[in-house]
Amino acid sequence: MKLLTIITAVLLGAIPTLAQQQPIDKKATPETRQLLHNMAALLDKGVILGHQDDLAYGMQWAYKPGESDVKRLTGQYPGVFGWELGRLEKDSTHNLDGVPFDSIVVYMKWVYENGGINTFSWHFNDPVTKATAWSTNPNTVKSIIPGGAHHGAYKAYLDKLAVYLHKIKNDKGEGIPLLFRPFHEHTGNWFWWGKSSCTPEEFKAIWQFTVTYLRDVKQLHNLLYAYSAADFATEKEYLERYPGDAYVDVLGFDAYCNKDVAHFVKDLNNRLSILQQVAATHHKVPALTEVGNINTPQSEWWTKTFGPVLEKYKMSYALFWRNGPKEGAFIPYEGRVSAADFIKFATQPPVILLNQLQTTAVYKK
């Protein structure tokens, strides 16, 4: 049963305030509205496990139909699937991680047909300098907002994005609901849209223009928009560049564990607490939009470190980063020290996998 074909009345009974929250797009498709409702309703049920590029490749395999590193360990697929559209703006046939754009369309359709959730990020090149997303030109955002000297160049990027997104349709020719994370990790200093490269007002302006252009000019009514920060210590810092409730559907942040596990636990607790409160105040769905511990060297990190923190908060999903052959694995695979512990973590509450999205009572007609 599709995640997006559940009786609305059942879902609305779970969390009345959030479930009644409508997408910021007043013309959002019925299934896009339903997706937001479902994500809100599931907050009382658990957190959906997500994985970047899960269907495309993993450790020691690539582009094999039906494969998944999560499925190899747990027997089930994750419920949220992350994708990357970087280099689409360059008319490339493959994204910056080497995944064919045509394949991503196929993967997204499969996820939708099997009741999962698609989310995508876009590490796109600087429209002014043509440098990668990991550049820090202090004038780019100022130059591409409305009235800027290079505003047309940015619109040309969005035009290419819109053409691609219009290809992602179901069998009826309708746009598949997608969760878009534009300008993610903006509280960091490593992207050209980061806090060291633009003012809060400039960041808000480019975000607001992006939403308005895709929605009103390009007529993409199947998108939900996620505000996805990097590091922050206070609510004020988290909201400093917030573009406003009329431009955001989901609130989240990205967090990665390094060797200092104790610091990670303390920081994650602080940020999740802030996020949960801000989401409640602004009537938005909260999520851990990226998370990971590369190669997970601690044997019980999943059940003794990460799990106990996560279960204290109501988050829609937690998206673990990709298992890249060069970068390393954020989901363990057979033989890794934390593999058995991951199985325990992923196959018991509060974690929700794809099969549970299909069979849990919340979804039954």
C-alpha positions in Angstrom: 0.0 0.0 0.0 1.4 3.4 -0.9 2.3 5.8 1.9 0.5 8.5 0.1 -2.9 6.8 -0.3 -3.8 6.5 3.4 -7.1 7.7 4.7 -6.6 11.2 5.8 -9.0 11.0 8.7 -7.0 8.3 10.4 -3.8 10.3 10.1 -5.3 13.5 11.4 -6.3 11.8 14.6 -2.6 11.2 15.5 -1.3 14.7 16.0 -4.1 17.3 15.4 -2.0 20.4 15.4 0.8 19.3 13.1 -1.4 17.1 10.9 -3.6 20.0 10.0 -0.5 22.0 8.9 -0.8 22.6 5.2 2.1 22.8 2.7 3.3 26.3 2.0 2.2 25.8 -1.6 -1.5 26.5 -1.6 -1.8 24.6 -4.9 0.1 21.6 -3.6 -1.1 18.3 -5.1 -3.3 16.1 -2.9 -0.5 13.6 -2.5 2.0 16.2 -1.5 -0.5 17.4 1.1 -1.0 13.8 2.2 2.8 13.3 2.5 3.1 16.2 4.9 0.1 14.9 6.9 1.7 11.4 7.1 5.0 12.7 8.2 3.3 14.6 11.0 1.2 11.7 12.0 4.1 9.4 12.3 5.9 11.6 14.9 3.9 9.7 17.6 5.0 6.3 16.1 8.7 6.6 15.7 11.5 8.0 13.5 11.9 6.8 9.9 15.3 5.6 8.9 16.8 7.2 5.8 19.9 6.6 3.7 21.5 8.7 1.0 21.8 6.9 -2.5 20.6 3.7 -0.9 19.4 2.1 -4.1 22.2 3.2 -6.4 25.4 1.8 -4.8 26.9 0.5 -1.5 30.0 -1.1 -0.3 31.4 -3.5 -2.9 28.4 -3.1 -5.3 26.9 -0.6 -7.6 23.8 -0.3 -9.7 22.4 -3.8 -9.0 18.5 -3.8 -9.1 17.0 -4.4 -5.7 20.2 -3.9 -3.7 20.6 -1.8 -0.6 23.1 -1.9 2.2 20.3 -1.3 4.7 18.4 -4.2 3.3 21.5 -6.5 3.2 21.7 -6.2 7.0 18.1 -5.8 8.1 16.2 -7.5 5.4 14.2 -4.3 4.7 14.8 -1.0 2.9 15.0 2.3 4.6 11.8 4.5 4.6 13.5 7.7 3.4 15.8 7.8 0.4 18.1 10.8 -0.2 19.4 11.9 -3.6 21.8 14.5 -5.0 21.2 16.7 -8.0 24.6 18.5 -8.1 25.9 19.0 -11.7 22.4 19.1 -13.2 23.1 22.8 -13.7 26.1 21.8 -15.8 24.0 19.7 -18.2 25.9 16.6 -17.0 24.4 13.1 -17.5 25.7 12.1 -14.0 25.5 13.8 -10.6 28.6 14.8 -8.6 28.7 11.3 -7.1 28.6 9.6 -10.5 24.9 8.5 -10.4 23.1 8.9 -13.7 20.3 11.5 -13.6 18.1 9.1 -15.6 18.6 6.4 -12.9 17.7 8.8 -10.1 14.3 9.3 -11.8 13.8 5.6 -11.9 14.8 5.2 -8.3 12.5 8.0 -7.1 9.6 6.4 -8.9 10.4 3.1 -7.3 10.5 4.7 -3.8 7.2 6.4 -4.4 5.5 3.2 -5.7 6.7 1.3 -2.7 5.5 3.8 -0.1 8.8 5.6 0.7 9.8 9.2 0.9 12.2 10.9 -1.5 14.3 13.9 -0.4 17.0 15.6 -2.4 19.8 18.1 -1.9 21.6 20.2 -4.6 25.3 21.0 -4.3 25.2 23.2 -7.3 28.1 25.2 -8.7 28.4 28.9 -8.0 26.4 30.6 -10.8 28.8 33.5 -10.8 32.3 32.0 -10.5 31.4 28.5 -11.7 33.4 27.1 -8.7 31.9 24.1 -6.9 29.5 24.4 -4.0 32.5 24.2 -1.7 33.6 27.7 -2.4 33.1 30.9 -0.5 32.8 33.8 -2.8 31.3 36.6 -0.6 29.4 38.2 -3.4 27.6 35.4 -5.1 24.3 35.4 -3.2 24.2 39.2 -3.4 24.7 38.9 -7.1 22.0 36.3 -7.8 19.0 37.6 -5.7 16.4 39.7 -7.6 18.1 42.9 -8.8 21.6 41.3 -8.7 23.9 41.4 -11.7 23.8 37.6 -12.1 20.2 37.0 -11.2 19.6 35.7 -14.7 22.3 33.1 -14.4 20.6 31.7 -11.3 17.2 31.6 -12.9 18.8 29.6 -15.8 19.9 27.0 -13.1 16.4 26.9 -11.7 15.0 26.4 -15.2 17.2 23.3 -15.7 16.1 22.0 -12.3 12.5 22.5 -13.1 12.8 20.7 -16.4 14.3 17.7 -14.6 11.8 17.7 -11.7 8.9 17.8 -14.2 10.1 14.4 -15.4 9.6 12.7 -12.0 6.0 11.6 -12.4 3.8 8.6 -11.5 2.0 6.4 -14.0 -0.8 8.9 -14.2 1.6 11.7 -15.2 1.3 13.4 -11.9 4.4 14.9 -10.1 5.7 12.6 -7.3 6.0 14.4 -4.0 9.6 15.4 -3.2 11.2 16.9 -0.2 13.7 19.6 -1.4 16.6 20.8 0.9 17.9 24.0 -0.8 21.0 25.8 0.5 21.5 23.2 3.3 24.1 23.6 6.1 23.8 27.3 5.6 25.0 28.0 9.2 28.4 26.6 8.3 31.2 28.4 6.3 32.0 25.8 3.6 29.4 26.6 0.9 29.1 29.8 -1.1 25.7 30.3 0.5 27.1 29.8 4.0 27.0 32.4 6.8 30.5 33.8 6.0 29.5 34.4 2.3 26.2 36.3 2.7 24.1 38.3 5.2 21.0 36.8 6.8 18.9 39.1 4.6 20.6 38.0 1.4 20.1 34.3 2.4 16.4 34.9 3.1 16.0 36.6 -0.2 17.5 33.9 -2.3 15.5 31.2 -0.4 12.2 33.1 -0.9 12.9 33.7 -4.5 13.8 30.0 -5.1 10.5 28.8 -3.6 8.4 31.4 -5.3 10.0 30.8 -8.7 9.7 27.0 -8.6 6.2 27.2 -7.3 4.6 30.1 -9.2 6.6 30.4 -12.4 7.6 26.7 -13.0 4.4 25.4 -11.5 6.0 22.7 -9.4 3.3 21.9 -6.9 4.8 18.6 -5.7 7.6 20.0 -3.6 8.0 20.3 0.2 10.8 22.6 1.4 13.2 21.7 4.2 15.3 24.3 6.1 18.4 22.3 7.0 21.0 24.0 9.1 24.5 22.9 10.2 25.9 23.8 13.6 24.1 26.1 16.0 24.0 26.4 19.8 20.9 28.5 20.4 17.4 29.0 19.0 18.4 32.5 18.0 21.3 31.2 16.0 19.1 28.5 14.3 16.5 31.0 13.2 18.9 33.9 12.2 18.5 33.0 8.5 15.1 31.5 8.7 13.1 32.7 5.6 9.7 32.6 7.3 6.9 30.2 7.9 5.4 30.9 4.4 8.6 29.4 2.8 9.3 26.3 4.8 7.5 22.9 5.4 10.1 20.9 7.3 12.7 22.0 9.9 15.9 20.2 10.4 19.7 20.2 10.7 22.7 18.0 9.8 25.0 16.5 12.5 28.0 14.2 12.3 29.9 12.3 15.0 33.6 12.6 15.1 36.1 11.0 17.5 34.7 13.0 20.4 31.6 11.0 21.0 30.8 12.7 24.3 30.7 16.1 22.6 28.5 14.6 19.8 26.0 13.4 22.4 25.9 16.7 24.3 25.6 18.7 21.1 23.0 16.5 19.5 20.8 16.6 22.6 21.0 20.4 22.6 20.2 20.8 19.0 17.4 18.3 18.9 15.8 19.9 22.0 15.9 23.3 20.2 14.6 21.9 17.0 11.7 20.2 18.6 10.7 23.4 20.4 11.1 25.5 17.3 9.1 23.1 15.2 6.3 23.1 17.7 6.2 26.9 17.8 6.2 27.3 14.1 3.9 24.3 13.4 6.5 22.5 11.2 7.6 18.9 10.9 11.0 18.3 12.5 13.6 16.0 11.1 17.3 15.1 11.4 18.0 15.9 7.8 21.6 14.4 7.7 23.4 12.4 10.3 26.3 10.0 10.4 29.4 8.5 12.0 31.8 7.5 9.2 32.7 3.8 9.3 31.1 3.8 12.9 34.2 2.5 14.8 32.4 2.1 18.1 30.8 -1.3 18.3 27.7 -0.2 20.1 27.3 3.3 18.8 23.9 2.7 17.4 22.2 1.4 20.6 24.3 3.0 23.3 25.2 6.4 21.8 22.9 7.5 19.0 19.7 5.6 19.8 19.2 6.8 23.4 19.5 10.4 22.3 17.1 10.0 19.3 14.4 8.2 21.2 14.0 11.3 23.6 12.7 13.5 20.7 10.0 13.3 18.1 11.7 13.5 14.7 10.1 12.6 11.4 13.2 10.9 10.0 17.0 10.6 10.4 18.8 10.4 7.1 22.2 8.7 7.2 24.8 9.8 4.6 26.0 7.6 1.8 28.1 4.5 1.6 30.7 5.8 -0.8 33.6 3.6 -2.0 36.1 6.4 -1.4 34.4 8.4 1.4 33.5 5.4 3.6 30.3 3.9 5.0 27.7 5.7 7.2 25.6 2.5 7.3 27.6 -0.5 8.3 27.9 -3.6 6.2 28.6 -7.2 6.9 31.8 -7.7 8.8 32.0 -4.2 10.2 32.4 -3.8 14.0 29.0 -2.1 14.4 27.0 -4.2 12.0 25.2 -6.4 14.6 24.5 -3.3 16.7 23.0 -1.5 13.7 20.6 -4.4 13.1 19.4 -4.1 16.7 18.9 -0.4 16.4 17.2 -0.5 13.0 14.8 -3.3 13.7 13.2 -2.2 16.9 11.2 0.9 18.1 11.4 3.8 17.6 13.0 3.1 14.2 10.6 2.7 11.2 11.7 1.0 8.0 9.9 0.8 4.6 7.9 -2.3 5.4 6.5 -0.6 8.5 5.4 2.4 6.4 3.5 -0.1 4.3 2.0 -2.2 7.1 1.7 -0.2 10.3 -1.9 0.5 11.5 -1.5 4.2 10.8 -1.6 3.3 7.1 -4.4 0.8 7.0 -7.6 1.8 5.3 
